[in-house]
Amino acid sequence: MVRGVSPRQPSKSGRHEGAPAVSRGQQSRGTSRQPKRASELPSNLSQGARRKSKAGKKAYNPLAPERIREILKRLDQQYPDVTCALQHKSAWELLVATILSAQATDVRVNMVTPEIFKKYPTVADFAALKPEQLEPDIRSTGFFRNKSKSVVGAAKKIMSDFGGQVPDEMEKILTLPGVARKTANVVLGTWFKKSEGVVVDTHVHRISRRLELTRHDDPKNIEQDLMKIIPRDRWTLFSHQIIWHGRKLCIARSPKCAECPLENICHTADKTWTTVEIHKNAKP
């Protein structure tokens, strides 16, 4: 431990809701934890430690298969049974909820969707609307005019081209108004159990860069990078786990690093607490 720097103790908040707590002994941590403030770590390293750290940098590979396996293992321990937080009872309801979730919290969307599905029970009911009729019902989710056009447009397209059923193929579902790869991956992966891609929302975007799983900043290239290193049968679960992790611990501002099961294999430059060297290029 660096002289004159007292270790910070992990706080008790931020546990994942609905997932069992994992004790320190159960988590695969590797080396013992010697906490240091991230901002002070580089300047306080001894010459020997710096030489060792510098030498270690040459061999460090953030995409090494063993590191990826360790990340997945720890996510499984922390979030074993998570799934999509958007409430839904059908592919159509999940599609609508996902469209409404853009720039809105899942909590807000889950407050809105039960009422609109009660008011408009079927795809045909939505297809019969004009976008202006739906706007008041979804106003609280933000960007309600564009979202109304997308939902009503998707309903009309599903009725006219797909017999009233949400298509279960990527090529077809992408033809629906308001549906890009993120929404398509949510519906195909969560409802149809088809792993066609990785959901890249704001949490996956941020955390995959923090973990040095990608250097790209646009969702399309981030998804392609993740698809290369994450096993296909894990694409959907990985997305859900990272999203939950982003909500509970790896938050955008002041991440709860002291409580994170990935802490000692994470080198992100914006850590609030660390036991390992930080990497200036690892950042959200």
CORHUCOR-V146207 format. One record per residue. N is the residue number from 1. SS is DSSP state (alpha for helix, beta for strand, coil for the rest). BURIAL is 1 if it has 16 or more other C-alpha atoms within 10 Angstrom, else 0. D_CENTER is the distance of its C-alpha to the mean C-alpha in Angstrom with 2 decimals. Layout:
[[N/SS/BURIAL/D_CENTER] [N/SS/BURIAL/D_CENTER]]
This chain:
[[1/coil/0/33.52] [2/coil/0/34.43] [3/coil/0/37.63] [4/coil/0/37.41] [5/coil/0/33.69] [6/coil/0/32.91] [7/coil/0/29.74] [8/coil/0/27.27] [9/coil/0/26.60] [10/coil/0/23.19] [11/coil/0/22.91] [12/coil/0/22.71] [13/coil/0/19.99] [14/coil/0/16.25] [15/coil/1/16.44] [16/coil/1/13.91] [17/coil/0/15.60] [18/coil/0/16.86] [19/coil/0/16.24] [20/coil/0/19.35] [21/coil/0/19.75] [22/coil/0/20.22] [23/coil/0/23.30] [24/coil/0/23.75] [25/coil/0/26.11] [26/coil/0/23.82] [27/coil/0/20.96] [28/coil/0/21.72] [29/coil/1/22.16] [30/coil/0/24.80] [31/coil/0/27.04] [32/coil/0/28.11] [33/coil/0/26.32] [34/coil/0/28.33] [35/coil/1/26.40] [36/beta/1/27.14] [37/coil/1/26.06] [38/alpha/1/23.95] [39/alpha/0/26.14] [40/alpha/0/29.26] [41/alpha/1/28.40] [42/alpha/1/29.66] [43/alpha/0/32.89] [44/alpha/0/33.80] [45/coil/0/33.62] [46/coil/0/37.07] [47/alpha/0/38.53] [48/alpha/0/38.19] [49/alpha/0/34.54] [50/alpha/0/33.95] [51/alpha/0/35.81] [52/alpha/0/33.88] [53/alpha/0/30.55] [54/alpha/0/31.73] [55/alpha/0/32.85] [56/alpha/0/29.60] [57/alpha/0/27.71] [58/alpha/0/29.62] [59/alpha/0/28.44] [60/coil/0/24.81] [61/coil/0/22.47] [62/coil/1/18.70] [63/coil/1/18.38] [64/coil/0/21.06] [65/alpha/0/20.64] [66/alpha/0/21.45] [67/alpha/0/18.72] [68/alpha/1/16.07] [69/alpha/0/17.72] [70/alpha/0/17.71] [71/alpha/1/13.99] [72/alpha/1/13.52] [73/alpha/0/16.45] [74/alpha/1/15.26] [75/alpha/1/11.91] [76/alpha/0/14.34] [77/alpha/1/16.58] [78/alpha/1/14.29] [79/coil/1/12.35] [80/coil/0/14.91] [81/coil/0/14.88] [82/coil/1/11.72] [83/coil/1/11.31] [84/coil/1/10.47] [85/coil/0/11.41] [86/coil/1/13.46] [87/coil/1/17.03] [88/coil/1/18.96] [89/coil/0/22.02] [90/coil/0/22.17] [91/alpha/1/20.54] [92/alpha/1/22.02] [93/alpha/1/20.67] [94/alpha/1/17.07] [95/alpha/1/17.76] [96/alpha/1/19.21] [97/alpha/1/16.56] [98/alpha/1/13.84] [99/alpha/1/16.33] [100/alpha/1/16.97] [101/coil/1/13.43] [102/coil/1/13.55] [103/coil/0/14.15] [104/coil/0/14.43] [105/coil/0/12.92] [106/alpha/1/12.58] [107/alpha/0/15.55] [108/alpha/1/17.61] [109/alpha/1/17.02] [110/alpha/1/17.99] [111/alpha/0/21.10] [112/alpha/1/22.09] [113/alpha/1/21.62] [114/alpha/1/24.09] [115/alpha/0/26.80] [116/alpha/0/26.44] [117/alpha/1/26.32] [118/alpha/0/29.37] [119/alpha/0/31.06] [120/coil/1/30.18] [121/coil/0/29.84] [122/coil/0/29.77] [123/alpha/1/28.58] [124/alpha/0/32.22] [125/alpha/0/32.26] [126/alpha/1/29.48] [127/alpha/1/31.26] [128/coil/0/34.44] [129/coil/1/33.00] [130/coil/0/33.28] [131/alpha/1/30.14] [132/alpha/0/32.10] [133/alpha/0/32.57] [134/alpha/1/28.88] [135/alpha/1/28.11] [136/alpha/0/29.41] [137/alpha/1/27.33] [138/alpha/1/23.95] [139/alpha/0/25.03] [140/alpha/0/22.97] [141/alpha/1/19.62] [142/coil/1/20.74] [143/coil/0/21.80] [144/alpha/1/23.66] [145/alpha/0/26.20] [146/alpha/0/23.96] [147/alpha/1/21.88] [148/alpha/1/25.24] [149/alpha/1/26.42] [150/alpha/1/23.39] [151/alpha/1/23.57] [152/alpha/1/27.34] [153/alpha/1/27.39] [154/alpha/1/25.03] [155/alpha/1/27.28] [156/alpha/1/30.38] [157/alpha/1/29.12] [158/alpha/1/28.17] [159/alpha/1/31.62] [160/alpha/0/33.56] [161/alpha/0/31.97] [162/coil/0/30.27] [163/coil/0/32.62] [164/coil/1/30.41] [165/coil/0/27.66] [166/coil/1/24.13] [167/coil/1/24.33] [168/coil/1/22.48] [169/coil/0/22.66] [170/alpha/1/20.40] [171/alpha/0/23.47] [172/alpha/0/24.67] [173/alpha/1/21.63] [174/coil/1/21.02] [175/coil/0/24.51] [176/coil/1/23.57] [177/coil/1/23.61] [178/coil/1/20.32] [179/coil/1/18.32] [180/coil/0/16.53] [181/alpha/1/14.42] [182/alpha/1/11.10] [183/alpha/1/13.18] [184/alpha/1/15.20] [185/alpha/1/12.56] [186/alpha/1/11.42] [187/alpha/1/15.15] [188/alpha/1/16.37] [189/alpha/1/14.00] [190/alpha/1/13.94] [191/coil/1/17.52] [192/coil/0/19.42] [193/coil/0/17.82] [194/coil/1/18.03] [195/coil/1/15.78] [196/coil/1/16.37] [197/coil/1/13.26] [198/coil/1/9.57] [199/coil/1/7.39] [200/coil/1/6.61] [201/coil/0/5.79] [202/alpha/0/6.60] [203/alpha/1/3.90] [204/alpha/1/3.51] [205/alpha/1/7.06] [206/alpha/1/8.04] [207/alpha/1/7.30] [208/alpha/1/8.53] [209/alpha/1/11.44] [210/alpha/1/12.11] [211/coil/1/12.44] [212/coil/1/14.62] [213/coil/1/13.10] [214/coil/1/13.93] [215/coil/1/16.26] [216/coil/1/15.63] [217/coil/0/14.51] [218/coil/0/14.40] [219/alpha/1/11.74] [220/alpha/0/14.51] [221/alpha/0/15.39] [222/alpha/1/11.99] [223/alpha/1/11.55] [224/alpha/0/15.11] [225/alpha/1/14.70] [226/alpha/1/11.98] [227/alpha/1/14.21] [228/alpha/0/17.07] [229/alpha/0/15.98] [230/coil/1/13.89] [231/coil/0/16.41] [232/alpha/1/16.36] [233/alpha/0/16.68] [234/alpha/0/13.38] [235/alpha/1/11.28] [236/alpha/1/10.38] [237/alpha/1/10.12] [238/alpha/1/8.11] [239/alpha/1/5.27] [240/alpha/1/6.10] [241/alpha/1/6.74] [242/alpha/1/4.00] [243/alpha/1/2.78] [244/alpha/1/6.50] [245/alpha/1/7.11] [246/alpha/1/6.07] [247/alpha/0/8.30] [248/alpha/1/10.91] [249/coil/1/11.64] [250/coil/1/9.91] [251/coil/1/10.57] [252/coil/0/11.62] [253/coil/0/15.26] [254/coil/0/16.96] [255/coil/1/14.28] [256/coil/1/15.88] [257/alpha/1/16.67] [258/alpha/1/19.71] [259/alpha/1/17.85] [260/coil/1/15.10] [261/coil/1/15.81] [262/coil/1/14.77] [263/alpha/1/17.05] [264/alpha/1/19.95] [265/alpha/1/18.20] [266/coil/1/16.23] [267/coil/1/18.47] [268/coil/1/16.61] [269/coil/1/19.21] [270/coil/1/17.86] [271/coil/1/17.97] [272/coil/1/19.93] [273/coil/1/21.49] [274/beta/1/22.02] [275/coil/1/24.15] [276/coil/1/23.70] [277/coil/1/24.50] [278/coil/1/22.14] [279/coil/1/21.70] [280/coil/0/22.35] [281/coil/0/20.47] [282/coil/1/17.19] [283/coil/1/15.54] [284/coil/1/12.72]]
